[in-house]
Amino acid sequence: MATSPPFPTYPPGPHGPLLRHPHWWQRRWVRYGALITLLALSGLVILALVRRQTGTEGFLVGLGLAVLPVPWLIAAFRWLDRVEPGPWRNLVFAFAWGACAAALIAIVANSFATKWIATATADPAGANTLGATVIAPIVEESAKAAAVLLVFLFRRRDFTGIVDGVVIAGITATGFAFTENILYLGTAFGADQLSGGRGIASVTAATFFVRIVMSPFAHPLFTTLTGLGFGIAALSAPRQRVRRMLLPVCGLLLAMSMHAFWNGSSTFGEFGFFAVYGGFMVPVFGLLTWLAIWTRLRELRTVREELPAYVLAGWLGPAEPFALGSMRARRTARDYARHHGGRPAARTVAQYEAYATSLAFLRHRGRKGKAGADFVVRERELLDQLWKHRDVARPALEYATRATAPVRPMYAAPVPAPAAHWPGYGYPGPGYGYPGPGYGYPGPGYGYPAAPYSAYNPYQS
């Protein structure tokens, strides 16, 4: 079976293969340094602009109030991403891009466009309305979508489905809303300082109620439509190029349209805002929330359906597909490992769960003909990682199975798909370099307990 090499090869030289060194701009530290510098400079500029508009006191008040919904929103997206958690570096990048780069682009572009329209039409009021309902949605959603596009292109291994798109888009929008809320709340506080407004009747209190209490999810809701388009595109086969290009564009257009409708609600009359909020925003929010939770449950079902093949090959224990396909069992396994082996053991179990989940998704894409050319290399990498962590993770997962399931799950042997139905990938089992029973797999009868019990501590040497 021919497989693609994990790295490019070059014509051999007189002393073996000749490996060409990358150019200086292709080195990882150069790219990371350039990205960090860009975000840091954007952050400093946006900080100066917001502080100049709100004043130091207004900036501090806005910062203190704007930060309140951020932990809750990030926790919600992290909860959604618990089945196959993405690396923190992607989330930090997404939040920083939204709070710094996207916010800076939006402030500069919106101000320039609004001033230009006001000058050209000699109608400042109409220019402000047009800027809020047309210019701002286009500029802001495009700036936020750039973060999703960058992760989709350069962190493709971490971007595998709908949940990944929703999480990256939501975190980016959370960062953007954080900076925007500082500006709005700080400006409102400055207005109250000039007018003497205090308490519930103040502009600051009204702004806080509308932006922080009623609609903290507004920007994340808009941008998750873009992430949804990228997520569906990630599930498409590599040969479906038109679909992979059109779906993100459609998601972005939907995000712009919803953003424009929301911004224009203030022009619909005295109660237009509340009508749009109750009749449109809340139902759409509920629909997308249901879709995200349904997608998470489907991912757990995929884990339970795909991993039994690796049980037959000897890579996983018999009870592991059930434990890895249940969030309750996963949490129980981590708690068991932490109780008996401390935080390092719990961290190892969490890594094992993440590798096994990635393996299940990879095999699912392979069976659907949607895996990339590096399928075999990636599968081997994940299996090797599972094998390294097995001694710590398997006792915890065995215990979690017994603790969360009244009856030990039994898995019937799946019928391997013929090679014609799984082109180029084969079936993972003995004979393909995979250790099955009798190949050193520590199963029952090989010195490995069938299931841990209260007096057994596998983490004590």
C-alpha positions in Angstrom: 0.0 0.0 0.0 1.6 3.2 -1.1 1.5 6.1 1.3 2.6 9.7 1.1 5.8 10.6 3.0 5.3 12.8 6.1 7.6 15.4 4.7 8.8 16.4 1.2 11.7 14.6 -0.3 14.3 15.9 -2.7 16.7 14.4 -5.2 19.6 12.6 -3.3 23.0 14.2 -3.3 26.4 12.5 -3.3 26.1 11.8 0.5 22.4 11.0 0.7 19.2 13.0 0.5 19.7 16.7 0.0 17.3 18.6 2.3 16.7 22.1 1.3 16.7 24.6 4.1 13.6 26.9 4.3 13.9 30.6 3.5 14.1 32.8 6.6 10.5 34.0 6.2 9.4 30.4 6.3 10.9 29.6 9.7 8.4 29.1 12.5 9.9 31.6 14.9 9.8 34.3 12.2 6.1 33.7 11.5 5.2 33.5 15.2 7.3 36.7 15.9 5.6 38.6 13.1 2.1 37.5 14.3 2.8 38.5 17.9 4.3 41.8 16.8 1.3 42.6 14.7 -1.2 41.8 17.5 0.9 43.7 20.0 1.1 46.8 17.9 -2.6 46.6 17.1 -3.3 46.3 20.8 -1.2 49.4 21.7 -2.9 51.4 18.9 -6.4 50.4 19.9 -5.6 51.1 23.5 -4.5 54.6 22.7 -7.5 55.3 20.5 -10.0 54.1 23.0 -8.3 55.9 25.9 -8.2 59.1 23.9 -12.0 58.9 23.2 -13.1 57.8 26.7 -10.4 59.4 28.9 -8.4 57.5 31.5 -11.2 57.2 34.1 -13.8 56.2 31.5 -11.4 53.7 30.1 -11.0 52.0 33.5 -14.7 52.0 34.1 -15.4 50.5 30.7 -12.7 47.9 31.1 -14.1 46.8 34.5 -17.6 46.5 33.2 -16.7 45.0 29.7 -14.7 42.2 31.2 -17.7 40.7 33.2 -19.3 38.6 30.4 -15.9 37.4 28.9 -15.2 34.5 31.3 -18.8 33.2 30.9 -18.6 33.3 27.1 -15.2 31.7 26.9 -16.3 29.0 29.4 -19.4 28.3 27.3 -17.3 27.8 24.1 -14.8 25.7 26.0 -17.6 23.5 27.3 -18.8 23.0 23.7 -15.3 22.1 22.7 -14.7 19.5 25.4 -15.2 16.5 23.2 -12.1 17.2 21.1 -10.6 20.3 22.8 -8.5 22.5 20.5 -5.1 23.8 21.6 -5.1 26.9 23.7 -2.8 28.8 21.3 -5.6 28.9 18.7 -8.1 30.3 21.2 -5.6 32.9 22.5 -4.9 33.9 18.9 -8.6 34.2 18.1 -9.3 36.3 21.2 -6.3 38.6 20.6 -7.2 39.0 16.9 -10.8 40.0 17.8 -9.8 42.3 20.6 -6.8 44.0 18.8 -6.6 43.6 15.1 -10.3 43.3 14.2 -11.3 46.1 16.6 -8.6 48.4 15.1 -9.7 47.6 11.5 -13.3 48.3 12.5 -12.6 51.6 14.2 -10.4 53.0 11.5 -12.6 51.8 8.5 -15.9 52.7 10.1 -14.8 56.2 11.0 -13.2 56.8 7.6 -16.3 55.5 5.7 -18.8 57.4 7.8 -16.9 60.7 7.5 -16.5 60.2 3.8 -20.2 59.6 3.3 -21.1 62.6 5.5 -18.9 64.8 3.5 -20.1 63.5 0.1 -23.8 63.7 1.0 -23.8 66.7 3.5 -26.1 64.6 5.7 -24.3 63.5 8.9 -27.4 61.9 10.4 -27.9 59.8 7.3 -24.2 58.9 7.2 -24.3 57.6 10.7 -27.4 55.5 10.0 -25.8 54.1 6.8 -22.5 53.5 8.6 -24.2 51.5 11.4 -26.5 49.4 9.2 -24.3 48.8 6.2 -20.7 49.8 6.6 -20.2 48.4 10.2 -21.6 44.9 9.5 -19.5 44.5 6.4 -16.2 45.8 7.9 -16.6 44.1 11.4 -17.7 40.7 10.2 -15.0 40.6 7.5 -12.3 41.6 10.1 -13.5 38.9 12.5 -13.8 36.3 9.7 -10.1 36.8 9.0 -9.2 35.0 12.2 -11.3 32.0 11.3 -9.8 31.9 7.8 -6.2 32.0 9.2 -6.9 29.1 11.6 -8.7 27.2 8.8 -5.7 27.6 6.5 -2.7 27.3 8.8 -4.0 25.1 11.6 -6.0 22.8 9.4 -5.3 19.7 11.6 -7.0 21.5 14.5 -10.0 22.6 12.3 -12.0 19.5 11.5 -15.7 20.3 11.8 -18.6 22.5 12.8 -17.7 22.8 16.5 -14.2 24.0 15.7 -15.6 26.7 13.4 -18.2 27.8 16.0 -15.6 27.9 18.8 -12.9 29.9 16.9 -15.5 32.3 15.5 -17.2 32.7 18.9 -13.9 33.4 20.8 -12.9 35.9 18.1 -16.2 37.7 18.4 -15.9 37.7 22.2 -12.6 39.5 22.0 -14.1 42.0 19.5 -17.1 42.7 21.7 -14.8 43.1 24.7 -13.0 46.0 23.1 -16.1 47.5 21.7 -17.8 47.4 25.0 -14.9 49.3 26.6 -15.4 52.0 24.1 -19.2 52.2 24.4 -19.2 52.0 28.2 -16.3 54.4 28.6 -18.0 56.9 26.3 -21.2 56.6 28.2 -19.4 57.2 31.5 -17.8 60.3 30.1 -21.3 61.6 29.0 -22.6 61.0 32.5 -19.7 62.9 34.0 -20.6 65.9 31.8 -24.3 65.7 32.4 -24.3 64.6 36.0 -26.1 61.4 35.4 -26.1 58.9 38.3 -27.6 55.6 39.2 -30.1 53.6 37.1 -31.1 56.7 35.1 -27.5 57.2 33.8 -26.4 56.5 30.3 -23.7 54.1 31.7 -26.4 51.9 33.4 -28.6 51.9 30.2 -25.6 50.9 28.0 -24.5 48.2 30.5 -28.0 46.8 30.5 -28.3 46.6 26.7 -24.8 45.4 25.9 -23.8 43.3 28.9 -27.0 42.0 30.4 -29.4 41.7 27.4 -27.1 41.0 24.4 -23.6 39.8 25.4 -24.0 37.0 22.8 -24.8 39.4 19.9 -21.3 39.5 18.3 -20.6 35.8 19.0 -23.9 35.0 17.5 -23.2 36.9 14.2 -19.7 35.5 13.8 -20.7 31.9 14.6 -22.6 31.9 11.3 -19.2 32.5 9.5 -17.7 29.8 11.7 -20.5 27.4 10.7 -19.8 27.9 7.1 -16.1 27.2 7.6 -17.0 24.2 9.8 -19.2 22.6 7.1 -16.5 23.3 4.5 -14.0 21.4 6.7 -16.3 18.4 6.6 -16.4 18.4 2.8 -14.2 16.2 0.7 -11.0 17.7 -0.7 -12.3 17.3 -4.2 -15.4 19.4 -3.5 -13.5 22.7 -4.0 -16.4 24.8 -5.1 -18.4 23.8 -2.0 -15.4 24.4 0.3 -15.1 28.0 -1.1 -18.8 28.9 -1.3 -19.9 27.7 2.2 -17.6 30.2 4.2 -18.7 33.0 1.9 -22.4 32.2 2.5 -21.8 32.0 6.2 -20.1 35.4 6.1 -22.9 37.0 4.1 -25.5 35.6 6.7 -23.4 37.1 9.5 -23.3 40.5 7.8 -27.1 40.3 7.1 -27.9 39.4 10.7 -25.6 42.1 12.0 -27.1 44.7 9.8 -30.7 43.7 10.9 -29.7 44.0 14.5 -28.0 47.4 14.1 -31.0 48.7 12.1 -33.5 47.7 14.8 -33.3 51.1 16.4 -34.8 52.6 13.2 -37.9 50.4 13.3 -39.7 52.6 15.8 -39.9 53.0 19.5 -40.1 49.3 20.3 -38.2 48.1 17.2 -35.2 47.0 19.3 -37.2 44.9 21.6 -39.2 43.4 18.8 -36.1 42.3 16.9 -34.5 41.1 20.1 -37.5 38.9 21.2 -38.8 37.9 17.8 -35.5 37.3 16.0 -32.3 37.3 18.1 -33.5 35.0 20.9 -34.9 32.3 18.6 -31.8 32.3 16.4 -29.7 32.1 19.5 -31.7 29.1 20.7 -31.5 27.5 17.3 -27.7 27.8 17.0 -27.3 26.6 20.6 -29.4 23.5 19.8 -27.3 22.9 16.7 -24.1 23.2 18.6 -25.2 20.8 21.4 -26.6 18.3 18.8 -23.2 18.5 16.9 -21.4 17.7 20.2 -23.7 14.7 20.9 -23.1 13.5 17.3 -19.3 13.7 17.9 -19.7 11.5 21.0 -21.7 9.0 19.0 -18.9 9.0 16.3 -16.4 8.2 19.0 -18.4 5.2 20.2 -18.9 3.9 16.7 -15.4 4.3 15.3 -13.2 3.2 18.1 -14.3 -0.5 18.4 -12.2 -1.2 15.3 -9.1 -0.3 17.3 -10.3 -2.5 20.1 -10.1 -5.5 17.8 -6.6 -4.5 16.7 -5.4 -4.4 20.3 -4.8 -0.7 20.6 -7.7 0.1 23.0 -9.3 -1.8 25.8 -12.7 -3.3 25.4 -14.5 -0.7 27.6 -12.7 2.3 26.2 -15.1 3.2 23.4 -17.9 3.5 25.9 -15.9 5.6 28.3 -14.5 7.9 25.6 -18.0 8.4 24.1 -19.4 9.7 27.4 -18.6 13.0 28.9 -19.6 11.8 32.3 -17.3 8.8 32.0 -14.4 11.0 30.8 -14.8 13.3 33.8 -14.9 10.3 36.1 -11.7 8.9 34.6 -9.9 12.2 35.1 -11.1 12.4 38.7 -10.0 8.9 39.4 -6.6 9.5 38.0 -6.3 12.8 39.9 -7.2 11.0 43.2 -4.7 8.2 42.7 -1.9 9.9 40.7 -2.3 13.6 41.2 -2.6 16.3 38.5 0.0 14.8 36.2 -2.0 11.6 35.9 -5.2 13.5 35.3 -3.5 15.5 32.6 -2.3 12.3 31.0 -5.8 10.9 30.9 -7.1 14.1 29.4 -4.5 13.9 26.7 -5.3 10.2 26.1 -9.0 11.2 25.7 -8.1 13.9 23.2 -5.9 11.6 21.1 -8.5 8.9 21.0 -11.2 11.3 19.9 -9.0 12.7 17.2 -8.4 9.2 16.0 -12.1 8.4 15.9 -12.8 11.5 13.8 -9.9 10.8 11.5 -11.1 7.2 10.9 -14.6 8.6 10.3 -13.4 11.0 7.6 -11.3 8.2 6.1 -14.3 5.9 5.7 -16.3 8.8 4.1 -13.4 9.5 1.7 -12.8 12.9 3.2 -9.4 12.4 4.8 -6.3 14.0 3.5 -3.2 12.5 1.9 -1.6 12.3 5.3 -4.2 9.9 6.7 -1.8 7.0 7.4 0.9 9.2 8.9 -1.6 11.0 11.1 -3.2 7.7 12.2 0.1 6.3 13.2 1.0 9.4 15.2 -2.2 9.2 17.2 -1.9 5.5 17.8 1.7 6.0 19.0 0.6 8.6 21.4 -2.2 6.4 22.8 0.3 3.6 23.3 2.6 5.9 25.3 -0.2 7.0 27.6 -2.0 3.7 28.0 -0.5 2.6 31.3 -1.9 5.6 33.1 -5.1 6.1 31.1 -6.5 2.6 30.8 -7.0 1.9 34.5 -8.9 5.2 34.9 -11.1 4.5 31.9 -11.8 1.0 33.1 -12.9 2.3 36.4 -15.0 5.1 34.8 -16.8 2.4 32.7 -17.8 0.4 35.8 -18.7 3.5 37.7 -21.0 5.1 35.0 -22.5 2.0 33.3 -24.7 -0.5 35.2 -23.8 -3.1 32.6 -20.4 -3.6 31.1 -20.7 -2.7 27.4 -20.3 -5.5 24.9 -19.1 -4.7 21.3 -19.8 -6.9 18.4 -17.0 -7.3 16.0 -17.7 -4.9 13.1 -17.4 -6.2 9.6 -14.3 -4.6 8.0 -15.1 -2.5 4.9 -13.6 -3.9 1.7 -10.6 -2.0 0.4 -12.7 -0.7 -2.5 -15.0 1.1 0.0 -12.1 2.6 1.9 -9.7 3.5 -0.8 -6.0 3.8 0.1 -6.4 3.3 3.8 -6.9 -0.3 4.5 -8.2 -1.8 7.8 -6.3 -1.2 11.0 -5.5 -4.6 12.4 -2.8 -7.3 12.8 -1.0 -7.7 9.5 -0.7 -3.9 9.0 1.9 -3.3 11.7 -0.7 -3.0 14.4 -0.3 -5.0 17.6 -3.2 -7.3 18.3 -3.7 -9.8 21.0 -0.5 -11.7 21.5 1.6 -8.7 20.2 2.3 -7.3 23.6 -1.1 -5.9 24.3 -1.6 -5.7 28.1 -5.1 -7.1 28.3 -6.7 -9.4 30.8 -4.4 -12.4 31.3 -1.4 -10.3 30.6 -0.9 -8.8 34.0 -3.5 -6.0 33.5 -6.5 -6.0 35.7 -9.9 -6.4 34.0 -11.3 -3.5 35.9 -9.9 -1.5 38.8 -11.5 -1.6 42.2 -11.3 0.6 45.3 -8.2 -1.1 46.8 -6.3 -1.0 43.6 -4.1 2.0 42.8 -2.2 1.7 39.5 -0.3 4.9 40.1 1.7 3.7 43.0 5.0 2.1 42.1 
